[in-house]
Amino acid sequence: MEFRSGFIAIVGRANVGKSTLLNALVGQKLSIVSAKPHTTRHALLGILQNENFQAALLDTPGYLTLGRDHLDKAMSHQLKNALADSDIAILVVEPRPPGDIEKELIELLKKGGTLSILCINKIDIVSKSRLLPVIERYSAIHNFSAIVPVSAVTEDGLAILIKQTIENLKPQEPIFPSGHLTNKPPEFLISEIIREKVFEQYDDEIPYDVAVEIESFEYRGSNKPDLLQAIIHVAANSQKKVLIGRSGVAIKQVGIAARPEIEALAGRKVYLELWVKVTQNWKKKTGFVQRIM
């Protein structure tokens, strides 16, 4: 069998399940998942591979019709770059007729001439009778290479999606060395874990205006836990107070929730120190946005 490889951009509106899909496809948690819109800010690479193929999957930020600040612009730039660099696009949608965002994304795919697969996610929450009209509506507006209903949560249909994707990859050598899982450094993945735990612990109390920066990650010998220091940036003093909590109890819970995943990633015990800093209007500061992206 001829070896196949290539880049695949996973695109779609916010909260459609792109990150859950990436994690399910590679069999490991790489991209954080949250109910908050636009949780994914980067084009995160996850590599699915075996002896016959290597699929470089790019989880992209949710498509934005309007950019409000430098963060939104950076996210849109990440999505468009991912599409430009990819051999295939997987358009992830919910099991309902296409809306304006899906139509705009399809127009981008048409203009770029990108070979595209439609992935109808969340089929575990609807009856099968509702899928056929959705498939017909999408088939009428674009000639998809394949249309695959899946559930990223239950992993139903993923084997078919992988098969259809691999069949559309070009015969060529691997892009990355064997064994690679992502192109992101551990510090990036750790900062994302912390950000996810902030969203989980505070729900609507802390809005989207949170950024996490790894200040230092110090190896302290085989018999001591590594020292990890991170800063959680918020946009207002009121958010800082909520995040820290009375006597620092709330921020400790973030650390307790994040530590097991960080230690699993690092393969070592970790002592985690978290600070909260008010960085007003950080989403409108080009330098800061570039630093955390």
C-alpha positions in Angstrom: 0.0 0.0 0.0 1.3 3.4 -1.0 2.1 5.7 1.9 -0.1 8.8 2.1 0.3 12.0 4.1 -1.0 15.6 4.2 -2.4 18.4 6.2 -6.1 18.5 7.1 -7.8 21.6 8.5 -10.8 21.0 10.8 -13.0 24.1 10.4 -16.5 25.2 11.6 -18.4 27.5 13.8 -17.6 27.9 17.5 -18.8 25.1 19.8 -19.5 22.6 17.0 -17.1 20.0 18.5 -13.9 20.5 16.5 -11.6 20.1 19.5 -13.5 17.1 20.8 -13.2 15.6 17.3 -9.4 16.2 17.1 -8.9 14.6 20.5 -11.0 11.6 19.6 -9.2 11.1 16.2 -5.7 11.1 17.7 -6.8 9.2 20.8 -5.3 11.7 23.2 -6.4 15.0 24.7 -4.5 17.8 22.9 -7.1 20.5 22.5 -9.0 21.9 25.5 -12.8 21.7 25.5 -15.2 24.2 26.9 -18.8 25.4 26.4 -17.4 29.0 26.1 -17.4 30.2 22.5 -14.0 30.5 20.8 -12.2 28.5 23.4 -9.7 27.4 20.7 -7.4 30.3 19.8 -4.7 28.5 17.9 -4.4 26.1 14.9 -3.4 23.2 17.0 -1.7 20.3 15.3 -2.5 16.7 16.2 -0.9 13.8 14.2 -2.8 10.6 13.4 -0.5 8.0 11.8 0.3 4.4 11.3 2.6 2.4 8.9 0.4 3.5 5.9 -0.4 7.1 6.4 0.2 10.3 8.4 -2.6 12.8 8.8 -1.6 16.2 10.2 -4.9 17.4 11.7 -5.2 21.2 12.4 -7.9 22.1 15.0 -8.8 25.8 14.1 -10.5 28.6 16.0 -14.3 28.9 15.4 -15.0 31.0 12.3 -15.6 34.7 13.0 -17.6 36.9 10.7 -16.4 40.1 12.4 -13.2 40.8 14.2 -13.6 42.9 17.3 -10.0 43.1 18.5 -6.4 41.9 17.9 -7.2 38.5 19.4 -10.1 37.9 17.0 -8.0 39.0 14.1 -5.2 36.7 15.1 -7.7 33.8 15.4 -9.1 34.5 11.9 -5.6 34.6 10.6 -4.8 31.2 12.2 -7.9 29.7 10.5 -7.2 31.1 7.1 -3.5 30.1 7.2 -4.6 26.6 8.2 -6.9 26.4 5.2 -4.2 27.7 2.8 -1.7 25.2 4.1 -4.0 22.2 4.0 -4.6 19.5 1.4 -8.1 18.7 2.8 -10.6 20.6 4.9 -13.1 18.8 7.2 -16.1 21.1 7.7 -17.6 20.2 11.0 -21.3 21.1 11.4 -24.2 20.3 13.7 -27.1 18.1 12.4 -29.2 21.1 11.1 -29.4 23.0 7.8 -26.5 25.3 6.9 -26.5 28.7 8.4 -24.7 31.9 7.3 -21.4 30.8 8.9 -21.4 27.5 7.2 -22.3 29.1 3.9 -19.4 31.6 4.3 -17.0 28.8 5.1 -18.1 26.8 2.1 -17.5 29.9 -0.1 -13.9 30.0 1.4 -13.5 26.3 0.4 -14.7 27.0 -3.1 -12.5 30.0 -3.6 -9.4 28.0 -2.4 -10.3 25.0 -4.4 -9.8 22.9 -1.2 -10.9 19.3 -1.3 -13.5 19.1 1.5 -15.3 16.5 3.6 -18.5 17.3 5.5 -18.5 16.0 9.0 -22.0 16.1 10.6 -21.2 16.0 14.3 -23.4 15.3 17.4 -25.5 12.6 15.8 -25.9 11.1 19.2 -28.4 13.8 20.1 -30.7 13.6 17.1 -32.8 10.9 15.5 -31.5 9.4 12.2 -34.5 10.7 10.4 -33.3 14.3 10.8 -30.0 13.6 9.1 -31.2 13.0 5.5 -32.7 16.5 5.0 -29.4 18.0 6.4 -27.3 16.0 4.0 -29.5 17.0 1.1 -29.2 20.7 1.9 -25.5 20.6 2.1 -25.2 18.5 -1.0 -27.2 21.1 -2.9 -24.7 23.9 -2.2 -21.3 22.1 -2.4 -19.8 19.1 -4.0 -18.2 17.5 -0.9 -15.8 14.6 -1.5 -17.6 12.7 1.3 -20.4 13.4 3.9 -19.8 11.5 7.2 -22.2 11.7 10.2 -20.3 11.2 13.4 -20.4 11.6 17.2 -17.1 12.9 18.5 -18.2 12.1 22.0 -19.2 8.5 21.4 -16.7 8.0 18.6 -19.5 6.7 16.3 -18.6 7.1 12.6 -14.9 8.1 13.3 -13.5 5.0 11.5 -15.4 6.0 8.4 -14.3 9.6 8.6 -10.6 8.5 9.0 -11.0 6.1 6.0 -12.5 8.8 3.8 -9.8 11.3 4.8 -6.9 9.0 4.2 -8.2 7.9 0.8 -8.1 11.6 -0.3 -4.5 12.2 0.9 -1.7 12.3 -1.7 0.8 9.5 -2.0 3.9 11.0 -0.5 6.5 10.6 2.3 5.6 11.4 6.0 5.7 15.1 6.9 6.8 14.6 10.5 9.2 12.1 12.1 7.4 9.0 13.3 6.1 9.2 16.9 5.4 13.0 16.8 2.0 13.8 18.2 1.9 17.6 17.9 4.1 20.6 17.0 3.3 22.5 20.2 5.8 22.6 23.1 4.8 21.2 26.5 4.5 24.7 27.9 1.8 25.6 25.5 -0.2 22.5 26.3 0.2 23.2 30.0 -1.1 26.8 29.6 -4.1 25.5 27.8 -4.8 22.9 30.6 -4.8 25.7 33.1 -7.1 27.9 31.0 -9.5 25.0 30.6 -9.7 24.5 34.4 -10.4 28.2 34.9 -13.4 27.9 32.5 -14.5 24.7 34.3 -14.2 26.0 37.8 -15.8 29.4 37.3 -18.3 28.9 34.5 -20.0 32.3 33.7 -18.3 34.1 36.6 -15.1 34.5 34.6 -15.7 35.5 30.9 -13.6 34.7 27.8 -11.1 37.4 28.7 -8.6 35.0 30.3 -5.0 34.3 29.1 -2.4 32.0 30.7 1.3 32.5 30.4 4.0 30.1 31.7 6.5 32.2 33.7 8.9 29.3 34.3 9.2 25.6 34.3 12.1 24.4 36.4 13.4 20.9 36.6 14.4 20.3 40.2 16.1 16.9 40.2 14.9 13.3 40.3 13.7 13.4 43.9 11.9 16.7 43.8 8.8 17.9 41.9 9.4 20.3 39.1 8.5 23.9 39.8 5.9 25.4 37.4 4.9 29.0 37.7 2.1 30.5 35.6 0.3 33.8 35.3 -3.4 34.0 34.6 -4.2 37.3 33.0 -7.7 38.8 33.5 -9.2 42.0 32.2 -10.6 43.6 35.4 -10.0 43.8 39.2 -13.4 42.2 39.8 -12.4 39.1 37.8 -9.2 38.9 39.8 -11.1 38.9 43.1 -13.4 36.1 41.9 -10.5 34.1 40.5 -8.5 34.2 43.6 -11.4 33.8 46.0 -11.5 34.3 49.8 -8.1 33.5 51.2 -7.0 32.1 47.9 -9.3 29.1 48.1 -10.7 29.4 44.6 -7.4 29.7 42.8 -6.1 26.7 44.7 -9.0 24.7 43.2 -7.8 25.6 39.7 -4.3 24.2 40.6 -5.8 21.0 42.1 -7.8 20.4 39.0 -5.0 21.2 36.6 -2.1 19.3 38.3 -3.0 15.7 37.5 -3.2 16.5 33.7 0.0 18.5 33.8 1.8 15.7 35.7 0.5 13.2 33.2 1.8 15.3 30.3 5.2 16.0 32.0 5.6 12.4 33.3 6.8 13.8 36.6 5.4 15.3 39.8 4.9 19.1 39.5 4.6 21.8 42.1 2.3 24.4 40.6 2.2 28.1 41.5 -0.5 30.3 40.0 -0.7 34.1 40.1 -3.5 36.3 38.8 -2.7 39.6 37.1 -4.9 42.3 35.7 -3.9 43.2 32.2 -6.6 45.6 31.0 -7.7 45.4 27.4 -5.1 42.7 26.7 -7.1 41.5 23.6 -6.5 44.9 22.0 -2.7 44.9 22.6 -0.9 43.5 19.5 2.3 42.6 21.3 0.6 40.8 24.2 -1.7 38.8 21.8 1.3 37.8 19.7 3.1 36.6 22.9 0.3 34.3 24.0 -0.5 33.0 20.5 
